[in-house]
Structures are given as structure tokens and as C-alpha cells.
Amino acid sequence: MKRLVFILLLLTVCLAGCQEKKQQATTTTNEPIQIAVKTIKQDDMMQLNISLTNPNDHSVNVTYPSSQRFQAQLIDAKQHVTYDFEKEQVFTQAIEKDTFTKRETKQYTVELPISSLGDSTEVRVSTIRQFKGASAKQTTDQQMIDSK
């Protein structure tokens, strides 16, 4: 009987130790992913080239509340939203995880017909994953739209 209790106690300690190591391995640090946007006009289309970059010297795990990675909006001179990426797209509503290796950049492209721009003068983008203490400079970007 003592052997059985000893074996069960030993197994319990081993399993608890394995669980603790697993939790330590999946720890996510609150370090910002930087975002940048560039616009390119080609014929009757405008392209938003959006990049998400890990500026750190180590990998960063990111957890998103849906399949949406960023938010993009076109703004007119009166600061009204003329286009909202989030409202124009359909995203899965499931928690998704992504890992950015050190200094990794992931590129996304959104194409819009120039006719839909209206009198938009500015593009604003932001990362979806933001947390308390994250710098707005790192988690948002904006660019004026060239009227040519």
C-alpha cells in the first residue's frame, strides 16, 4: 500500500512539473508590433501596403481576437471616415495566435478603386493587438494621400 501511495505521489509531482514547464514556454510578452502604411496609386486603383514588424531581437507571440490583423481607415479633410476596412471585410471570430520572429515583417495589401476614395486626404492604420502601456507611435501610422 505504501508503494502505491509513493508511486501516485511521484506521478503527481512529475505531472505538475510538466504542466509548469508548458505554461512557462507559452508566456507572451507585452511588446508592441510596429505598423506602417504606404500608398501607391496605379491606374484606377489605390494600393495600401501595410507592414507589421517585430522590432525586437527576439520572437514575440501575438494573440488576436479574430482573423483581423490591422484596421485601416480613409479620412477626409473634415476628419470624417470615408472608408473603414473593418466594416468592408468579414473576419472569423476566433482567437488566433501568430509568432513574429526577431525583426520579422509581415506584409498585407488592400486595393481600393480610386472612385471609392471620394475626398479622402489621409490613410490611418492601427494594429489590432494593443495593450496597456503600448506607445501609440508604434501601434498606429498615417499617411497623407497624394491628390495626383
Secondary structure, 3 states (H helix, E strand, C coil): CHHHHHHHHHHHHHHHHHHHHHHHHCCCCCCCCEEEEEEEEECCEEEEEEEEECCCCCCEEEEECCCCCEEEEEEECCCCEEEEHHHHCCCCCCCEEEEECCCCEEEEEEEEEHHHCCCEEEEEEEECCCCCCCCHHHHEEEEECCCC
